[in-house]
Amino acid sequence: MEALVPAFLLALLSQPGDRPPLLAAILADRTSRPRTILLAAALAHAAGNIVAALLGATLTPSLTPEAKSLLLAIALIFAGATGFWTSKLPSRLERWRLGSFGTALLGLFILAFGERTQFFTLALSTGGEPWFAAAGATLGATIVSGAALILGETAWTALPLRWVRIATAVLFLGAGLVIGVGALRLI
């Protein structure tokens, strides 16, 4: 249960400036089916985080405690560094003919696969609680996607997401450096 809250908070902090919530808002506006899009978003985030948790569980036996801390530090530093780049708008998936649920599920899964939240899930999964890490990250990412689709594309893009992204990038970089220095026993 130790990984649930950190995974939830890291996903909640990292998702507002990322592209999946924006795509969820775009699809909800276009289809007028916010519940369907939210369910698809939850399943897409769950699938990606389960893959990350499985990989983390596979790595767990071969990692020392210092290596686990270093992996978390690298995930945080990576998330911080990428937070300074502005994300380009996602494709609107207008040509996809999979229905609202299929388009949202596959589109959000592809868009979110390999993003910051899943690296957090991977790193936190090595602590021995992969399913809690996956559940926390999925819940955090789904809440942000839900907020985006409730607000809609226009209101979501009007938020100061660039500044949120920069603030979380600084926070992630700082935390990653502190954890990394501790893991390497430099102090």
Phi and psi restraints in degrees (value plus and minus 20) as a CYANA .aco file:
   2 GLU   PHI     -83.3   -43.3
   2 GLU   PSI     -46.9    -6.9
   3 ALA   PHI    -108.3   -68.3
   3 ALA   PSI     -34.3     5.7
   4 LEU   PHI     -81.8   -41.8
   4 LEU   PSI     -73.6   -33.6
   5 VAL   PHI     -88.7   -48.7
   5 VAL   PSI     -66.6   -26.6
   6 PRO   PHI     -79.9   -39.9
   6 PRO   PSI     -60.9   -20.9
   7 ALA   PHI     -84.0   -44.0
   7 ALA   PSI     -61.4   -21.4
   8 PHE   PHI     -81.4   -41.4
   8 PHE   PSI     -68.5   -28.5
   9 LEU   PHI     -86.8   -46.8
   9 LEU   PSI     -60.8   -20.8
  10 LEU   PHI     -84.4   -44.4
  10 LEU   PSI     -60.1   -20.1
  11 ALA   PHI     -87.0   -47.0
  11 ALA   PSI     -62.8   -22.8
  12 LEU   PHI     -81.5   -41.5
  12 LEU   PSI     -56.9   -16.9
  13 LEU   PHI     -99.2   -59.2
  13 LEU   PSI     -54.4   -14.4
  14 SER   PHI    -106.5   -66.5
  14 SER   PSI     -45.0    -5.0
  15 GLN   PHI     -93.4   -53.4
  15 GLN   PSI     -54.4   -14.4
  16 PRO   PHI     -75.3   -35.3
  16 PRO   PSI     -54.0   -14.0
  17 GLY   PHI    -111.8   -71.8
  17 GLY   PSI     -18.7    21.3
  18 ASP   PHI    -113.0   -73.0
  18 ASP   PSI     152.3   192.3
  19 ARG   PHI    -100.7   -60.7
  19 ARG   PSI     -49.5    -9.5
  20 PRO   PHI     -76.9   -36.9
  20 PRO   PSI     -63.1   -23.1
  21 PRO   PHI     -82.8   -42.8
  21 PRO   PSI     -56.9   -16.9
  22 LEU   PHI     -84.4   -44.4
  22 LEU   PSI     -62.5   -22.5
  23 LEU   PHI     -83.9   -43.9
  23 LEU   PSI     -58.7   -18.7
  24 ALA   PHI     -80.7   -40.7
  24 ALA   PSI     -61.9   -21.9
  25 ALA   PHI     -85.1   -45.1
  25 ALA   PSI     -62.5   -22.5
  26 ILE   PHI     -81.2   -41.2
  26 ILE   PSI     -66.8   -26.8
  27 LEU   PHI     -88.6   -48.6
  27 LEU   PSI     -56.7   -16.7
  28 ALA   PHI     -86.0   -46.0
  28 ALA   PSI     -60.5   -20.5
  29 ASP   PHI     -83.6   -43.6
  29 ASP   PSI     -63.7   -23.7
  30 ARG   PHI     -90.0   -50.0
  30 ARG   PSI     -60.0   -20.0
  31 THR   PHI    -113.9   -73.9
  31 THR   PSI     -37.8     2.2
  32 SER   PHI      37.3    77.3
  32 SER   PSI      14.4    54.4
  33 ARG   PHI    -151.2  -111.2
  33 ARG   PSI      49.1    89.1
  34 PRO   PHI     -82.5   -42.5
  34 PRO   PSI     -54.9   -14.9
  35 ARG   PHI     -86.1   -46.1
  35 ARG   PSI     -60.9   -20.9
  36 THR   PHI     -84.4   -44.4
  36 THR   PSI     -63.5   -23.5
  37 ILE   PHI     -86.2   -46.2
  37 ILE   PSI     -59.4   -19.4
  38 LEU   PHI     -84.5   -44.5
  38 LEU   PSI     -62.9   -22.9
  39 LEU   PHI     -82.6   -42.6
  39 LEU   PSI     -63.6   -23.6
  40 ALA   PHI     -84.0   -44.0
  40 ALA   PSI     -59.8   -19.8
  41 ALA   PHI     -83.6   -43.6
  41 ALA   PSI     -64.0   -24.0
  42 ALA   PHI     -81.1   -41.1
  42 ALA   PSI     -64.2   -24.2
  43 LEU   PHI     -88.2   -48.2
  43 LEU   PSI     -58.5   -18.5
  44 ALA   PHI     -85.2   -45.2
  44 ALA   PSI     -64.7   -24.7
  45 HIS   PHI     -85.2   -45.2
  45 HIS   PSI     -60.6   -20.6
  46 ALA   PHI     -81.6   -41.6
  46 ALA   PSI     -64.5   -24.5
  47 ALA   PHI     -81.2   -41.2
  47 ALA   PSI     -66.6   -26.6
  48 GLY   PHI     -84.0   -44.0
  48 GLY   PSI     -60.4   -20.4
  49 ASN   PHI     -93.0   -53.0
  49 ASN   PSI     -49.6    -9.6
  50 ILE   PHI     -87.2   -47.2
  50 ILE   PSI     -60.9   -20.9
  51 VAL   PHI     -80.0   -40.0
  51 VAL   PSI     -65.1   -25.1
  52 ALA   PHI     -84.2   -44.2
  52 ALA   PSI     -60.6   -20.6
  53 ALA   PHI     -86.1   -46.1
  53 ALA   PSI     -59.7   -19.7
  54 LEU   PHI     -82.5   -42.5
  54 LEU   PSI     -62.6   -22.6
  55 LEU   PHI     -84.2   -44.2
  55 LEU   PSI     -62.5   -22.5
  56 GLY   PHI     -82.3   -42.3
  56 GLY   PSI     -61.5   -21.5
  57 ALA   PHI     -85.2   -45.2
  57 ALA   PSI     -54.0   -14.0
  58 THR   PHI     -88.3   -48.3
  58 THR   PSI     -57.1   -17.1
  59 LEU   PHI     -98.0   -58.0
  59 LEU   PSI     -44.5    -4.5
  60 THR   PHI     -70.1   -30.1
  60 THR   PSI     -69.7   -29.7
  61 PRO   PHI     -83.4   -43.4
  61 PRO   PSI     -44.5    -4.5
  62 SER   PHI    -115.0   -75.0
  62 SER   PSI     -19.0    21.0
  63 LEU   PHI    -127.8   -87.8
  63 LEU   PSI     118.4   158.4
  64 THR   PHI     -99.1   -59.1
  64 THR   PSI     145.4   185.4
  65 PRO   PHI     -77.8   -37.8
  65 PRO   PSI     -57.0   -17.0
  66 GLU   PHI     -86.6   -46.6
  66 GLU   PSI     -58.6   -18.6
  67 ALA   PHI     -86.6   -46.6
  67 ALA   PSI     -56.6   -16.6
  68 LYS   PHI     -84.3   -44.3
  68 LYS   PSI     -63.0   -23.0
  69 SER   PHI     -85.1   -45.1
  69 SER   PSI     -59.8   -19.8
  70 LEU   PHI     -85.7   -45.7
  70 LEU   PSI     -57.2   -17.2
  71 LEU   PHI     -82.8   -42.8
  71 LEU   PSI     -62.6   -22.6
  72 LEU   PHI     -84.0   -44.0
  72 LEU   PSI     -61.2   -21.2
  73 ALA   PHI     -81.7   -41.7
  73 ALA   PSI     -62.2   -22.2
  74 ILE   PHI     -84.4   -44.4
  74 ILE   PSI     -61.4   -21.4
  75 ALA   PHI     -81.8   -41.8
  75 ALA   PSI     -62.0   -22.0
  76 LEU   PHI     -87.5   -47.5
  76 LEU   PSI     -62.5   -22.5
  77 ILE   PHI     -85.6   -45.6
  77 ILE   PSI     -61.9   -21.9
  78 PHE   PHI     -79.9   -39.9
  78 PHE   PSI     -65.7   -25.7
  79 ALA   PHI     -84.2   -44.2
  79 ALA   PSI     -58.5   -18.5
  80 GLY   PHI     -86.9   -46.9
  80 GLY   PSI     -63.8   -23.8
  81 ALA   PHI     -84.5   -44.5
  81 ALA   PSI     -62.3   -22.3
  82 THR   PHI     -94.0   -54.0
  82 THR   PSI     -36.6     3.4
  83 GLY   PHI     -88.8   -48.8
  83 GLY   PSI     -36.8     3.2
  84 PHE   PHI    -105.5   -65.5
  84 PHE   PSI     -31.8     8.2
  85 TRP   PHI    -112.1   -72.1
  85 TRP   PSI     116.6   156.6
  86 THR   PHI     -98.5   -58.5
  86 THR   PSI     110.9   150.9
  87 SER   PHI     -96.7   -56.7
  87 SER   PSI     118.6   158.6
  88 LYS   PHI     -98.2   -58.2
  88 LYS   PSI     136.7   176.7
  89 LEU   PHI     -82.4   -42.4
  89 LEU   PSI     120.0   160.0
  90 PRO   PHI     -93.9   -53.9
  90 PRO   PSI     139.8   179.8
  91 SER   PHI     -81.1   -41.1
  91 SER   PSI     124.8   164.8
  92 ARG   PHI    -102.4   -62.4
  92 ARG   PSI     -24.6    15.4
  93 LEU   PHI      36.1    76.1
  93 LEU   PSI      15.5    55.5
  94 GLU   PHI     -88.1   -48.1
  94 GLU   PSI     -45.7    -5.7
  95 ARG   PHI    -110.7   -70.7
  95 ARG   PSI     -26.0    14.0
  96 TRP   PHI     -92.9   -52.9
  96 TRP   PSI     112.5   152.5
  97 ARG   PHI    -138.8   -98.8
  97 ARG   PSI      31.5    71.5
  98 LEU   PHI    -125.4   -85.4
  98 LEU   PSI     -13.0    27.0
  99 GLY   PHI      62.6   102.6
  99 GLY   PSI     148.2   188.2
 100 SER   PHI     -84.9   -44.9
 100 SER   PSI     -61.6   -21.6
 101 PHE   PHI     -89.0   -49.0
 101 PHE   PSI     -69.5   -29.5
 102 GLY   PHI     -82.9   -42.9
 102 GLY   PSI     -62.4   -22.4
 103 THR   PHI     -83.6   -43.6
 103 THR   PSI     -65.7   -25.7
 104 ALA   PHI     -86.2   -46.2
 104 ALA   PSI     -63.9   -23.9
 105 LEU   PHI     -81.7   -41.7
 105 LEU   PSI     -74.1   -34.1
 106 LEU   PHI     -89.8   -49.8
 106 LEU   PSI     -63.0   -23.0
 107 GLY   PHI     -82.2   -42.2
 107 GLY   PSI     -65.9   -25.9
 108 LEU   PHI     -89.8   -49.8
 108 LEU   PSI     -56.5   -16.5
 109 PHE   PHI     -82.3   -42.3
 109 PHE   PSI     -68.2   -28.2
 110 ILE   PHI     -83.7   -43.7
 110 ILE   PSI     -63.2   -23.2
 111 LEU   PHI     -87.2   -47.2
 111 LEU   PSI     -59.3   -19.3
 112 ALA   PHI    -104.6   -64.6
 112 ALA   PSI     -36.6     3.4
 113 PHE   PHI     -83.3   -43.3
 113 PHE   PSI     101.7   141.7
 114 GLY   PHI      66.9   106.9
 114 GLY   PSI     -11.8    28.2
 115 GLU   PHI    -101.5   -61.5
 115 GLU   PSI     158.5   198.5
 116 ARG   PHI     -74.6   -34.6
 116 ARG   PSI     -61.8   -21.8
 117 THR   PHI     -79.3   -39.3
 117 THR   PSI     -58.9   -18.9
 118 GLN   PHI     -92.2   -52.2
 118 GLN   PSI     -49.2    -9.2
 119 PHE   PHI     -88.2   -48.2
 119 PHE   PSI     -56.5   -16.5
 120 PHE   PHI     -83.4   -43.4
 120 PHE   PSI     -63.8   -23.8
 121 THR   PHI     -80.2   -40.2
 121 THR   PSI     -65.4   -25.4
 122 LEU   PHI     -77.4   -37.4
 122 LEU   PSI     -70.9   -30.9
 123 ALA   PHI     -84.0   -44.0
 123 ALA   PSI     -63.0   -23.0
 124 LEU   PHI     -92.2   -52.2
 124 LEU   PSI     -45.1    -5.1
 125 SER   PHI     -88.1   -48.1
 125 SER   PSI     -45.1    -5.1
 126 THR   PHI     -91.2   -51.2
 126 THR   PSI     -29.7    10.3
 127 GLY   PHI     -96.3   -56.3
 127 GLY   PSI     -21.9    18.1
 128 GLY   PHI      83.1   123.1
 128 GLY   PSI     -18.1    21.9
 129 GLU   PHI    -150.4  -110.4
 129 GLU   PSI      43.6    83.6
 130 PRO   PHI     -82.9   -42.9
 130 PRO   PSI     -56.2   -16.2
 131 TRP   PHI     -92.3   -52.3
 131 TRP   PSI     -53.2   -13.2
 132 PHE   PHI     -89.9   -49.9
 132 PHE   PSI     -57.5   -17.5
 133 ALA   PHI     -83.2   -43.2
 133 ALA   PSI     -63.6   -23.6
 134 ALA   PHI     -85.0   -45.0
 134 ALA   PSI     -61.7   -21.7
 135 ALA   PHI     -85.7   -45.7
 135 ALA   PSI     -64.1   -24.1
 136 GLY   PHI     -83.8   -43.8
 136 GLY   PSI     -64.9   -24.9
 137 ALA   PHI     -86.3   -46.3
 137 ALA   PSI     -59.6   -19.6
 138 THR   PHI     -83.8   -43.8
 138 THR   PSI     -64.7   -24.7
 139 LEU   PHI     -82.7   -42.7
 139 LEU   PSI     -66.1   -26.1
 140 GLY   PHI     -81.6   -41.6
 140 GLY   PSI     -66.1   -26.1
 141 ALA   PHI     -86.4   -46.4
 141 ALA   PSI     -57.0   -17.0
 142 THR   PHI     -88.7   -48.7
 142 THR   PSI     -57.6   -17.6
 143 ILE   PHI     -82.4   -42.4
 143 ILE   PSI     -63.5   -23.5
 144 VAL   PHI     -86.0   -46.0
 144 VAL   PSI     -63.5   -23.5
 145 SER   PHI     -82.0   -42.0
 145 SER   PSI     -58.5   -18.5
 146 GLY   PHI     -83.3   -43.3
 146 GLY   PSI     -62.3   -22.3
 147 ALA   PHI     -82.9   -42.9
 147 ALA   PSI     -60.9   -20.9
 148 ALA   PHI     -84.7   -44.7
 148 ALA   PSI     -63.9   -23.9
 149 LEU   PHI     -94.7   -54.7
 149 LEU   PSI     -45.5    -5.5
 150 ILE   PHI     -89.3   -49.3
 150 ILE   PSI     -63.0   -23.0
 151 LEU   PHI     -90.7   -50.7
 151 LEU   PSI     -54.7   -14.7
 152 GLY   PHI      69.9   109.9
 152 GLY   PSI     143.7   183.7
 153 GLU   PHI     -79.4   -39.4
 153 GLU   PSI     -66.3   -26.3
 154 THR   PHI     -82.9   -42.9
 154 THR   PSI     -68.6   -28.6
 155 ALA   PHI     -89.4   -49.4
 155 ALA   PSI     -57.1   -17.1
 156 TRP   PHI     -84.4   -44.4
 156 TRP   PSI     -64.4   -24.4
 157 THR   PHI     -93.4   -53.4
 157 THR   PSI     -37.1     2.9
 158 ALA   PHI     -98.8   -58.8
 158 ALA   PSI     -36.0     4.0
 159 LEU   PHI     -88.6   -48.6
 159 LEU   PSI     135.2   175.2
 160 PRO   PHI     -98.5   -58.5
 160 PRO   PSI      39.1    79.1
 161 LEU   PHI     -86.4   -46.4
 161 LEU   PSI     -49.5    -9.5
 162 ARG   PHI     -82.0   -42.0
 162 ARG   PSI     -62.1   -22.1
 163 TRP   PHI     -92.6   -52.6
 163 TRP   PSI     -54.8   -14.8
 164 VAL   PHI     -82.6   -42.6
 164 VAL   PSI     -64.0   -24.0
 165 ARG   PHI     -82.6   -42.6
 165 ARG   PSI     -62.5   -22.5
 166 ILE   PHI     -88.0   -48.0
 166 ILE   PSI     -62.4   -22.4
 167 ALA   PHI     -82.5   -42.5
 167 ALA   PSI     -64.1   -24.1
 168 THR   PHI     -89.4   -49.4
 168 THR   PSI     -52.1   -12.1
 169 ALA   PHI     -82.0   -42.0
 169 ALA   PSI     -64.3   -24.3
 170 VAL   PHI     -83.8   -43.8
 170 VAL   PSI     -63.0   -23.0
 171 LEU   PHI     -81.9   -41.9
 171 LEU   PSI     -66.2   -26.2
 172 PHE   PHI     -84.4   -44.4
 172 PHE   PSI     -62.9   -22.9
 173 LEU   PHI     -81.7   -41.7
 173 LEU   PSI     -65.6   -25.6
 174 GLY   PHI     -81.5   -41.5
 174 GLY   PSI     -67.7   -27.7
 175 ALA   PHI     -84.0   -44.0
 175 ALA   PSI     -60.9   -20.9
 176 GLY   PHI     -83.1   -43.1
 176 GLY   PSI     -61.2   -21.2
 177 LEU   PHI     -85.9   -45.9
 177 LEU   PSI     -61.9   -21.9
 178 VAL   PHI     -84.4   -44.4
 178 VAL   PSI     -66.9   -26.9
 179 ILE   PHI     -85.9   -45.9
 179 ILE   PSI     -59.9   -19.9
 180 GLY   PHI     -84.4   -44.4
 180 GLY   PSI     -62.6   -22.6
 181 VAL   PHI     -82.2   -42.2
 181 VAL   PSI     -60.4   -20.4
 182 GLY   PHI     -86.8   -46.8
 182 GLY   PSI     -61.1   -21.1
 183 ALA   PHI     -86.3   -46.3
 183 ALA   PSI     -55.4   -15.4
 184 LEU   PHI    -105.2   -65.2
 184 LEU   PSI     -24.6    15.4
 185 ARG   PHI      36.2    76.2
 185 ARG   PSI      25.4    65.4
 186 LEU   PHI    -103.5   -63.5
 186 LEU   PSI     -35.9     4.1
